[in-house]
Amino acid sequence: MADEQHKKINKPPHVLLISFPTQGHINPMIQFAKRLLSKDVKTTLVTTTFHLNNNLYHRKNTTSIKIEPISDGFDEGGYIESAEHYLKRFKEVGSKSLADLIKKLQSEGETIDAIVYDSFVTWALEVAMEFGIDGGAFFTQACGVNSIYYHVHKGLISLPLGPTVSVPRLPQLELWETPSFVHSLGSYPSLSETVFGQFGNIEQARWVFSNSFYQLEEEVIKWLRKIWELKVIGPTLPSMYLDKRLEDDKDYGFNLFKANHTICLNWLNDKPKKSVVYVSFGSVAEIGHAQMEEIAWGLCDSNMNFLWVVRAEEEEKLPKDFIDTKITGKGLIVPWCKQLDVLAHESVGCFVTHCGFNSTLEAIGMGVPVVAMPQWTDQITNAKFLDEIWGVGVRVKADENRIVRRGDLVLGIKKIMEEEQGVVARKNASKWRDLAKLAVDEGGSSDKDIDEFVRELIKA
């Protein structure tokens, strides 16, 4: 008995991390796992069988993170059904598959000291509790956005909304500045249920983790810590772009698309400092034909160098005459790129972004000012934060048809690239970059929260 206790004392704690199977959710979880590994915590990343077996992902070295699959019910076909059907099936099949995985690991002599699960898969906490394992919810969106969702879930904000919304420790929001699930009641019902349902069993979670950092959302974090055991552990960017303490951490490890890395860097290397407008709307957003045309001609009308990521499935929406007549050398269009390398390049002067929170943190972490052009969900609220709270960019507003016109895009780009507002935004972006590095560096606010989590694991 004494020998068994001695082995447990000397055995490093082991954490299972359960991701939601999209790149924007998997990558922050991987980065958190790397930070835990650096503190002698064994980590196992759990994702779906399809994402591990299918060539959709170009896997790279993820250090010594162990990866285990669970089934979502679509092992051969991936995401082939409606969102509602997929999420229901993932819960049904995933719960059993996760339980089977835990049994398998335990039969192999593995101890599991905690399960950290993406907040979109609350059923993982139910499975953890069945095995007597402590669970922690991992939120990949901004604390301010999660606070809005929490208030809706608790009935503290009534839907449908009035013209303005008030949430503790946030500025007053106009109706259209709230996430689309909030201001467009009834849109995307299954996804809305998932977003608001993140808080359904959160009181039973021992920890709540957030991919943000204390200085960025200080007031909101203070308020949320009154109700949750909140640990703020971001930004979850590869270490070599921030504190450089993890020498092998130069890439996220999972990439949904293969990047044209050499082409991008060679093109950027030929451009003057701060002369390039980088444009990307992430791995999920679908841009309509009319909006694609306005972006294309807006970039041409800006008379700026531009690097534009247009995913392969979106290319057919580009105006044919734009492709034929765009100025050689002035613009480069690629299906994908290594975004952090692009943002870190000295030739990049601004980032036209959809304002997904990962892209938001990358812009802040690299100190690049933004032209915010949100599409849906939390992006709309993130755009307000980037513009009015963090002061690192300008928002371009859509018209009554939800299309940003080329003239408005040109004005936004010129504000950042040529006017005083851009000077201020660049200065603020540099300030946030320094604070982001400070947060994850040794003794920083995020580093301390991770250390505290590790201490609690060891005591358990």
C-alpha positions in Angstrom: 0.0 0.0 0.0 2.8 2.4 0.9 4.5 1.6 -2.4 1.3 2.4 -4.4 1.0 5.8 -2.6 4.7 6.5 -3.3 4.1 5.8 -7.0 1.1 8.1 -7.1 3.0 10.9 -5.4 5.9 10.7 -7.9 3.7 10.2 -10.9 3.0 13.4 -12.9 -0.6 14.5 -13.0 -2.5 13.6 -16.2 -5.1 15.8 -17.9 -7.4 14.8 -20.7 -8.3 17.7 -23.0 -11.5 17.2 -25.0 -11.8 19.5 -28.1 -14.7 20.5 -30.2 -13.7 19.3 -33.8 -12.9 22.6 -35.6 -9.6 24.2 -36.0 -10.5 27.4 -34.1 -11.3 25.2 -31.0 -8.6 22.5 -31.3 -5.6 24.9 -31.7 -6.1 26.8 -28.4 -6.6 23.5 -26.6 -3.3 22.2 -28.1 -1.5 25.4 -26.9 -2.8 25.0 -23.4 -1.6 21.4 -23.5 1.9 22.5 -24.4 1.9 24.9 -21.5 0.9 22.1 -19.1 3.5 19.8 -20.6 6.2 22.5 -19.9 5.1 22.2 -16.2 5.5 18.4 -16.1 1.8 17.6 -16.5 1.1 14.7 -18.8 -1.6 15.7 -21.4 -3.8 13.7 -23.8 -5.7 15.5 -26.5 -9.0 13.9 -27.4 -10.5 14.7 -30.8 -12.7 12.9 -33.3 -11.6 9.8 -35.3 -12.4 11.6 -38.5 -10.1 14.5 -37.8 -7.3 12.2 -37.0 -7.7 9.8 -39.9 -8.7 12.1 -42.7 -6.2 14.0 -44.8 -8.2 17.2 -44.2 -5.7 17.9 -41.4 -2.0 18.3 -42.0 -0.6 17.2 -38.7 2.7 18.4 -37.5 4.8 17.8 -34.4 2.8 18.5 -31.3 5.7 17.7 -28.9 4.9 14.9 -26.6 1.1 15.4 -26.4 -0.6 12.1 -26.7 -3.6 12.1 -29.0 -6.6 9.8 -28.7 -9.7 9.5 -30.9 -13.3 9.3 -29.9 -16.2 8.8 -32.3 -18.7 11.5 -33.2 -20.8 9.1 -35.2 -19.3 10.2 -38.5 -15.9 8.5 -38.6 -15.9 8.1 -42.3 -17.8 11.1 -43.5 -16.9 13.9 -41.1 -19.4 16.8 -40.9 -22.0 15.6 -43.4 -25.3 16.3 -41.7 -27.1 19.4 -40.5 -25.6 21.2 -37.4 -28.5 20.0 -35.3 -28.2 16.4 -36.3 -24.4 16.5 -36.0 -24.4 18.0 -32.5 -27.1 15.5 -31.3 -25.2 12.5 -32.7 -21.9 13.8 -31.3 -23.4 13.9 -27.8 -24.9 10.4 -28.1 -21.9 8.7 -29.6 -19.2 10.9 -28.1 -20.4 10.3 -24.5 -20.1 6.5 -24.9 -16.9 6.7 -26.9 -15.3 9.0 -24.2 -16.4 6.7 -21.4 -14.8 3.7 -23.3 -11.6 5.7 -23.8 -11.4 6.5 -20.1 -11.9 2.8 -19.2 -9.2 1.8 -21.7 -6.7 4.3 -20.3 -7.4 3.2 -16.7 -7.1 -0.5 -17.7 -3.6 0.4 -19.0 -2.6 1.8 -15.7 -3.2 5.5 -16.5 -4.6 7.8 -13.9 -6.7 10.8 -15.0 -6.6 13.7 -12.6 -8.7 16.1 -14.6 -10.7 16.4 -17.8 -10.7 19.8 -19.4 -13.4 20.0 -22.1 -14.4 22.5 -24.7 -17.4 24.4 -23.4 -19.4 23.4 -26.5 -19.3 19.7 -25.3 -20.8 20.0 -21.8 -21.7 16.3 -21.9 -18.0 15.6 -21.3 -18.4 16.9 -17.8 -21.2 14.5 -17.2 -18.9 11.6 -18.3 -16.1 12.9 -16.1 -18.4 13.0 -13.1 -19.5 9.4 -13.7 -15.9 8.4 -13.2 -15.3 10.7 -10.2 -12.9 12.9 -12.2 -12.8 16.7 -11.8 -13.8 18.7 -14.9 -13.0 22.1 -16.2 -14.8 24.0 -19.0 -12.5 25.6 -21.6 -13.9 28.7 -23.3 -12.4 29.8 -26.6 -14.2 33.1 -26.9 -13.7 36.5 -25.2 -14.8 36.8 -21.6 -17.0 39.7 -22.5 -18.8 37.6 -25.1 -19.2 34.7 -22.7 -20.6 37.1 -20.1 -23.3 38.2 -22.6 -24.2 34.6 -23.3 -24.3 33.7 -19.6 -26.7 36.6 -18.9 -29.0 35.4 -21.7 -28.8 31.8 -20.4 -29.7 32.9 -16.9 -32.6 35.1 -18.1 -30.8 38.2 -16.9 -31.1 39.6 -20.5 -34.6 39.1 -22.0 -35.0 38.2 -25.6 -35.9 39.7 -27.9 -33.7 42.6 -27.1 -34.5 46.3 -26.8 -32.5 48.9 -28.7 -29.6 48.7 -26.2 -28.1 46.1 -23.8 -26.4 46.5 -20.5 -24.1 43.8 -19.1 -21.9 44.3 -15.9 -18.4 45.7 -16.6 -19.1 46.2 -20.3 -19.9 49.4 -22.2 -23.5 49.7 -23.3 -24.1 47.8 -26.5 -26.4 48.7 -29.3 -28.6 45.9 -30.4 -26.6 45.2 -33.5 -23.3 45.1 -31.5 -24.3 41.9 -29.6 -23.5 38.5 -31.0 -25.8 37.4 -33.8 -27.3 34.6 -31.7 -28.5 37.3 -29.3 -29.7 40.0 -31.7 -31.1 37.7 -34.4 -33.4 35.6 -32.2 -34.3 32.3 -33.8 -31.4 32.3 -36.3 -29.3 29.1 -36.3 -31.4 27.4 -33.5 -29.2 24.4 -32.9 -26.0 26.5 -32.7 -27.8 29.0 -30.5 -28.8 26.2 -28.2 -25.1 25.1 -28.0 -23.8 28.6 -27.4 -26.3 29.4 -24.6 -26.1 25.8 -23.3 -22.4 26.1 -22.5 -23.5 27.2 -19.0 -26.0 24.4 -18.3 -23.9 22.5 -15.9 -21.0 25.0 -15.3 -21.7 25.1 -11.6 -20.6 21.5 -11.4 -17.2 22.2 -13.1 -14.3 22.6 -10.7 -12.6 25.0 -13.0 -13.4 27.4 -15.8 -10.6 28.3 -18.3 -10.6 31.2 -20.7 -8.4 31.8 -23.7 -7.9 35.5 -22.9 -5.6 37.4 -20.6 -6.3 39.4 -17.5 -5.1 42.8 -18.6 -7.2 42.6 -21.8 -10.5 42.1 -20.0 -9.8 43.0 -16.4 -13.2 44.3 -15.3 -15.2 41.5 -16.9 -12.8 38.9 -15.5 -13.2 40.3 -12.0 -17.0 40.1 -12.3 -16.9 36.5 -13.6 -14.6 35.4 -10.8 -17.4 36.2 -8.4 -19.4 33.3 -9.8 -16.8 30.9 -11.3 -13.4 29.4 -10.4 -12.1 31.2 -13.5 -8.5 30.8 -14.7 -7.5 33.0 -17.6 -4.6 31.3 -19.4 -4.2 33.0 -22.8 -3.4 34.1 -25.3 -2.9 30.6 -26.5 -0.4 31.5 -29.3 2.7 29.4 -30.0 5.4 30.4 -27.5 8.0 31.5 -30.0 5.7 34.4 -31.0 5.4 35.6 -27.4 7.6 34.7 -24.4 9.8 32.2 -26.4 10.1 29.9 -23.3 9.0 26.8 -25.3 11.7 26.5 -27.9 9.9 23.9 -30.1 6.6 25.7 -30.0 6.6 27.4 -33.4 3.3 26.2 -34.8 -0.1 25.2 -33.5 0.3 21.7 -34.8 -3.1 21.2 -36.6 -3.9 23.0 -39.8 -7.1 22.7 -41.6 -5.5 23.8 -44.9 -2.1 23.5 -46.4 -0.4 26.9 -46.5 1.5 28.4 -49.5 4.1 29.5 -47.0 7.1 30.1 -49.3 5.1 32.0 -51.9 3.6 34.2 -49.2 7.0 35.0 -47.5 8.8 35.6 -50.8 6.1 38.0 -51.9 6.1 39.8 -48.5 9.9 40.1 -48.5 9.8 42.3 -51.6 7.4 44.8 -50.1 8.3 47.9 -48.0 7.7 48.0 -44.3 4.1 48.5 -43.2 2.9 48.6 -46.8 0.8 45.5 -47.1 -2.9 45.0 -46.2 -3.4 41.4 -45.1 -7.0 40.1 -45.6 -8.4 36.9 -44.2 -11.8 35.8 -43.0 -10.7 32.6 -41.3 -11.4 28.9 -41.8 -15.2 28.9 -41.7 -16.8 32.2 -42.9 -18.6 32.0 -46.2 -18.5 35.3 -48.1 -21.3 36.0 -50.5 -20.7 36.8 -54.2 -21.7 40.4 -53.8 -19.5 40.9 -50.8 -16.6 39.2 -52.4 -16.9 41.6 -55.4 -16.9 44.6 -53.1 -13.8 43.4 -51.2 -12.0 42.7 -54.5 -12.6 46.1 -56.0 -12.1 47.9 -52.6 -8.7 46.4 -52.4 -7.9 47.6 -55.9 -9.3 51.0 -55.2 -7.2 51.4 -52.0 -4.1 51.3 -54.2 -2.3 49.3 -51.5 -0.3 46.1 -51.7 -2.6 43.3 -50.5 -2.3 39.7 -49.5 -5.7 38.1 -49.5 -6.6 34.6 -48.3 -9.4 33.1 -50.3 -10.1 29.5 -49.5 -10.3 27.1 -52.5 -14.0 26.6 -52.1 -14.5 30.4 -52.2 -12.4 31.2 -55.2 -15.2 30.9 -57.7 -16.9 33.9 -56.1 -14.1 36.2 -57.2 -15.0 38.5 -60.0 -13.6 37.2 -63.3 -12.5 40.6 -64.5 -10.7 41.2 -61.2 -8.7 38.1 -61.6 -7.8 39.1 -65.2 -7.0 42.7 -64.5 -5.5 42.9 -61.0 -2.1 44.7 -61.0 0.8 42.2 -61.2 2.8 42.4 -58.0 0.3 44.7 -56.2 -1.8 41.9 -54.9 -1.4 38.2 -54.1 -4.3 35.8 -53.5 -3.6 32.4 -51.8 -5.9 29.7 -50.5 -4.2 29.6 -47.1 -1.2 30.9 -45.3 0.6 30.7 -41.9 -1.2 33.7 -40.4 1.1 34.3 -37.5 4.1 34.4 -39.8 2.3 36.9 -42.0 1.2 39.1 -39.1 4.7 39.0 -37.7 6.2 40.2 -41.0 7.5 43.7 -41.1 5.8 44.5 -44.4 2.3 44.0 -43.0 0.6 47.3 -42.1 -2.9 46.2 -41.2 -5.2 43.2 -41.0 -8.6 43.2 -42.5 -10.3 40.5 -40.4 -13.6 38.8 -39.6 -12.7 39.2 -35.9 -12.9 35.6 -34.8 -11.4 35.5 -31.4 -8.4 33.5 -32.4 -7.6 36.1 -35.2 -8.3 38.8 -32.7 -5.7 37.5 -30.3 -3.2 36.9 -33.1 -3.5 40.5 -34.2 -3.1 41.7 -30.6 -0.3 39.3 -29.9 1.6 40.5 -33.0 0.8 44.2 -32.5 -1.0 44.6 -35.8 -3.8 47.2 -36.1 -7.1 46.0 -37.7 -9.8 46.9 -40.1 -12.7 45.0 -38.5 -15.2 43.4 -40.9 -17.2 40.9 -38.8 -19.5 38.4 -40.3 -21.6 36.7 -37.5 -21.6 35.2 -34.0 -19.2 36.7 -31.5 -17.2 38.5 -34.3 -19.6 41.5 -34.2 -19.0 42.1 -30.5 -15.2 41.4 -30.9 -15.2 44.2 -33.5 -16.6 46.6 -31.0 -14.0 45.7 -28.5 -11.2 46.0 -31.0 -12.4 49.5 -32.0 -13.8 51.1 -28.9 -12.3 49.3 -25.9 -8.9 48.2 -27.0 -8.4 50.9 -29.6 -6.5 48.8 -32.1 -8.6 49.4 -35.2 -11.6 50.7 -37.0 -14.9 49.0 -37.8 -16.4 49.1 -41.3 -20.2 48.8 -41.1 -22.4 46.9 -43.5 -25.3 48.4 -45.3 -29.0 47.4 -45.0 -28.2 44.4 -47.2 -25.4 43.3 -44.8 -22.7 44.1 -47.3 -19.7 46.3 -46.7 -19.3 48.5 -49.7 -16.0 49.0 -51.4 -15.8 52.7 -50.6 -16.3 52.1 -46.9 -13.6 49.4 -47.0 -11.2 51.8 -48.7 -11.9 54.5 -46.1 -11.2 51.9 -43.3 -7.9 50.8 -44.8 -6.7 54.4 -45.4 -7.6 55.4 -41.8 -5.2 52.7 -40.6 -2.5 52.9 -43.3 -2.3 56.7 -43.8 -4.1 58.7 -41.1 -3.6 59.7 -37.5 -6.2 57.1 -36.3 -3.8 54.4 -37.7 -0.9 55.8 -35.7 -2.9 55.6 -32.5 -4.2 52.1 -33.3 -0.6 50.9 -34.0 0.6 52.4 -30.7 -2.3 50.7 -28.8 -1.6 47.4 -30.7 2.0 47.5 -29.6 0.9 48.1 -26.0 -1.4 45.1 -26.0 1.3 43.0 -27.7 3.7 43.7 -24.8 1.0 42.9 -22.2 0.1 39.7 -24.0 3.8 38.6 -23.8 3.9 39.6 -20.1 0.8 37.6 -19.3 2.3 34.3 -20.5 5.9 34.9 -19.5 7.2 33.5 -16.2 5.2 35.0 -13.3 2.7 36.7 -15.6 -1.0 36.6 -14.9 -1.8 33.6 -17.2 1.3 31.8 -16.2 0.3 32.1 -12.5 -3.2 30.8 -13.3 -1.7 27.7 -15.0 0.7 27.2 -12.1 -2.2 27.3 -9.6 -4.1 24.7 -11.7 -1.1 22.5 -11.6 -0.7 22.8 -7.9 -4.3 21.8 -7.4 -3.8 18.8 -9.6 -0.8 17.7 -7.5 -2.7 18.2 -4.2 -5.6 16.1 -5.5 
